[in-house]
Amino acid sequence: MMKRTRIRLLEPEYKAAKAEAKRLGISLAELLRRSLRTVLPADDSKPWMRYAGMVESGDPNSSRNIDDVIYGRKP
């Protein structure tokens, strides 16, 4: 379950973050979630979670075909 939150950024931080999100083709919220994942400790019971959401395929619709992205397309 996601929780809604508010943060305050300085104008230069906001502009830089928005520009980076646009460059990556993701929302500002997703950019901030990804950034947090790089500094938060991983759940020791699920070490693979450190990499969750961090794989880039270059395909903006990859979440719809996650098995193909992870395991490759079936012949």
MDAnalysis code that builds the backbone (N, CA, C; Angstrom):
import MDAnalysis as mda
import numpy as np

u = mda.Universe.empty(225, n_residues=75, atom_resindex=np.repeat(np.arange(75), 3), trajectory=True)
u.add_TopologyAttr("name", ["N", "CA", "C"] * 75)
u.add_TopologyAttr("resid", np.arange(1, 76))
u.add_TopologyAttr("resname", ["MET", "MET", "LYS", "ARG", "THR", "ARG", "ILE", "ARG", "LEU", "LEU", "GLU", "PRO", "GLU", "TYR", "LYS", "ALA", "ALA", "LYS", "ALA", "GLU", "ALA", "LYS", "ARG", "LEU", "GLY", "ILE", "SER", "LEU", "ALA", "GLU", "LEU", "LEU", "ARG", "ARG", "SER", "LEU", "ARG", "THR", "VAL", "LEU", "PRO", "ALA", "ASP", "ASP", "SER", "LYS", "PRO", "TRP", "MET", "ARG", "TYR", "ALA", "GLY", "MET", "VAL", "GLU", "SER", "GLY", "ASP", "PRO", "ASN", "SER", "SER", "ARG", "ASN", "ILE", "ASP", "ASP", "VAL", "ILE", "TYR", "GLY", "ARG", "LYS", "PRO"])
u.atoms.positions = np.array([
    [0.838, -1.172, 0.000],
    [0.000, 0.000, 0.000],
    [0.889, 1.244, 0.000],
    [0.576, 2.189, -0.851],
    [1.340, 3.427, -0.907],
    [0.733, 4.466, 0.026],
    [1.587, 5.265, 0.590],
    [1.169, 6.374, 1.439],
    [1.474, 7.680, 0.730],
    [0.546, 8.588, 0.780],
    [0.751, 9.914, 0.204],
    [1.534, 10.748, 1.215],
    [2.485, 11.525, 0.710],
    [3.269, 12.395, 1.583],
    [3.596, 13.680, 0.849],
    [3.987, 14.663, 1.602],
    [4.412, 15.943, 1.023],
    [5.844, 16.216, 1.435],
    [6.585, 16.777, 0.520],
    [7.937, 17.229, 0.845],
    [8.103, 18.639, 0.291],
    [9.047, 19.326, 0.832],
    [9.372, 20.668, 0.335],
    [10.775, 20.632, -0.251],
    [10.903, 21.179, -1.443],
    [12.188, 21.258, -2.123],
    [12.486, 22.705, -2.454],
    [13.750, 23.041, -2.456],
    [14.148, 24.347, -2.954],
    [13.882, 24.381, -4.449],
    [13.616, 25.547, -4.989],
    [13.290, 25.683, -6.411],
    [14.335, 25.031, -7.321],
    [15.643, 25.243, -7.077],
    [16.639, 24.599, -7.955],
    [16.594, 23.063, -7.854],
    [16.351, 22.528, -6.651],
    [16.240, 21.079, -6.477],
    [15.032, 20.545, -7.241],
    [13.915, 21.245, -7.124],
    [12.688, 20.826, -7.803],
    [12.881, 20.820, -9.316],
    [13.449, 21.904, -9.846],
    [13.659, 21.991, -11.294],
    [14.607, 20.902, -11.791],
    [15.680, 20.672, -11.037],
    [16.637, 19.633, -11.432],
    [15.996, 18.253, -11.381],
    [15.209, 17.981, -10.345],
    [14.549, 16.683, -10.208],
    [13.522, 16.485, -11.317],
    [12.735, 17.508, -11.616],
    [11.748, 17.412, -12.694],
    [12.442, 17.148, -14.034],
    [13.541, 17.835, -14.271],
    [14.275, 17.652, -15.527],
    [14.834, 16.237, -15.630],
    [15.372, 15.715, -14.529],
    [15.918, 14.355, -14.544],
    [14.808, 13.326, -14.734],
    [13.689, 13.526, -14.087],
    [12.551, 12.613, -14.261],
    [12.093, 12.615, -15.717],
    [12.024, 13.787, -16.299],
    [11.623, 13.885, -17.707],
    [12.626, 13.178, -18.601],
    [13.916, 13.367, -18.321],
    [14.967, 12.732, -19.114],
    [14.843, 11.212, -19.041],
    [14.490, 10.696, -17.870],
    [14.347, 9.253, -17.681],
    [12.994, 8.730, -18.146],
    [12.068, 9.633, -18.404],
    [10.738, 9.223, -18.839],
    [9.884, 8.670, -17.707],
    [10.114, 9.182, -16.486],
    [9.357, 8.728, -15.324],
    [8.785, 9.939, -14.592],
    [7.891, 9.684, -13.666],
    [7.315, 10.773, -12.879],
    [8.300, 11.250, -11.821],
    [8.050, 12.425, -11.311],
    [8.865, 12.944, -10.207],
    [8.750, 12.010, -9.006],
    [7.543, 11.517, -8.732],
    [7.352, 10.603, -7.602],
    [8.209, 9.347, -7.762],
    [8.257, 8.778, -8.975],
    [9.068, 7.582, -9.194],
    [10.546, 7.894, -9.047],
    [10.980, 9.046, -9.510],
    [12.376, 9.444, -9.335],
    [12.723, 9.504, -7.847],
    [11.843, 10.085, -7.052],
    [12.094, 10.199, -5.617],
    [12.070, 8.829, -4.940],
    [11.143, 7.934, -5.345],
    [11.121, 6.588, -4.775],
    [12.414, 5.850, -5.106],
    [12.864, 5.943, -6.351],
    [14.117, 5.281, -6.737],
    [15.292, 5.841, -5.953],
    [15.297, 7.145, -5.767],
    [16.380, 7.772, -5.018],
    [16.402, 7.280, -3.581],
    [15.233, 7.181, -2.966],
    [15.159, 6.677, -1.594],
    [15.657, 5.246, -1.484],
    [15.325, 4.429, -2.472],
    [15.756, 3.031, -2.432],
    [17.269, 2.894, -2.424],
    [17.967, 3.862, -2.972],
    [19.436, 3.756, -3.005],
    [20.064, 4.052, -1.652],
    [19.346, 4.727, -0.756],
    [19.915, 5.078, 0.543],
    [19.314, 4.298, 1.700],
    [18.134, 3.714, 1.517],
    [17.506, 2.947, 2.589],
    [18.100, 1.550, 2.644],
    [18.253, 0.995, 3.844],
    [18.786, -0.368, 3.933],
    [17.788, -1.370, 3.352],
    [18.327, -2.397, 2.718],
    [17.485, -3.449, 2.144],
    [16.921, -4.307, 3.262],
    [15.759, -4.892, 3.031],
    [15.152, -5.836, 3.961],
    [16.028, -7.085, 3.976],
    [16.636, -7.387, 5.123],
    [17.558, -8.532, 5.208],
    [16.898, -9.854, 4.868],
    [15.587, -9.955, 5.054],
    [14.913, -11.207, 4.738],
    [14.667, -11.350, 3.237],
    [14.844, -10.256, 2.481],
    [14.639, -10.272, 1.032],
    [15.773, -9.493, 0.360],
    [16.984, -10.034, 0.325],
    [18.112, -9.276, -0.201],
    [17.949, -8.837, -1.652],
    [17.171, -9.574, -2.436],
    [16.944, -9.214, -3.835],
    [16.178, -7.905, -3.963],
    [15.479, -7.481, -2.896],
    [14.683, -6.257, -2.953],
    [15.549, -5.010, -3.165],
    [16.838, -5.091, -2.867],
    [17.723, -3.949, -3.101],
    [17.687, -3.541, -4.573],
    [17.404, -4.497, -5.453],
    [17.415, -4.236, -6.883],
    [16.029, -4.023, -7.465],
    [14.999, -4.190, -6.681],
    [13.626, -4.042, -7.173],
    [13.411, -2.627, -7.692],
    [12.897, -2.535, -8.897],
    [12.616, -1.236, -9.486],
    [13.819, -0.525, -10.061],
    [14.978, -1.157, -10.031],
    [16.196, -0.491, -10.473],
    [16.684, -0.964, -11.838],
    [16.011, -1.903, -12.439],
    [16.425, -2.421, -13.741],
    [15.763, -1.586, -14.821],
    [16.553, -1.095, -15.746],
    [16.011, -0.298, -16.840],
    [16.134, -1.062, -18.138],
    [15.028, -1.155, -18.856],
    [15.034, -1.866, -20.129],
    [15.080, -0.906, -21.312],
    [14.724, 0.363, -21.064],
    [14.607, 1.313, -22.152],
    [13.217, 1.305, -22.763],
    [12.398, 0.361, -22.357],
    [11.030, 0.249, -22.856],
    [10.080, 0.846, -21.822],
    [9.397, 1.950, -22.147],
    [8.509, 2.575, -21.165],
    [7.324, 1.696, -20.786],
    [7.050, 0.645, -21.556],
    [5.951, -0.269, -21.248],
    [6.441, -1.590, -20.660],
    [7.683, -1.634, -20.194],
    [8.259, -2.894, -19.726],
    [7.506, -3.483, -18.538],
    [6.861, -2.652, -17.728],
    [6.146, -3.204, -16.581],
    [4.991, -4.090, -17.015],
    [4.512, -3.913, -18.224],
    [3.432, -4.756, -18.735],
    [3.941, -6.121, -19.178],
    [5.245, -6.208, -19.418],
    [5.848, -7.449, -19.905],
    [7.033, -7.835, -19.026],
    [6.853, -7.789, -17.723],
    [7.974, -7.957, -16.803],
    [8.682, -9.303, -16.979],
    [7.936, -10.376, -17.240],
    [8.589, -11.671, -17.432],
    [9.517, -11.645, -18.638],
    [9.090, -10.985, -19.710],
    [9.940, -10.866, -20.893],
    [11.194, -10.057, -20.581],
    [11.049, -9.016, -19.770],
    [12.191, -8.168, -19.414],
    [13.180, -8.949, -18.566],
    [12.681, -9.687, -17.583],
    [13.557, -10.422, -16.653],
    [14.130, -11.686, -17.277],
    [13.270, -12.477, -17.918],
    [13.674, -13.796, -18.395],
    [13.930, -13.879, -19.888],
    [13.569, -12.833, -20.622],
    [13.717, -12.854, -22.078],
    [12.436, -13.349, -22.737],
    [12.278, -12.973, -23.981],
    [11.084, -13.383, -24.705],
    [11.142, -14.857, -25.040],
    [9.980, -15.487, -24.983],
    [9.894, -16.900, -25.343],
    [9.950, -17.028, -26.860],
    [10.675, -18.038, -27.341],
    [10.778, -18.203, -28.805],
    [9.471, -18.604, -29.435],
])
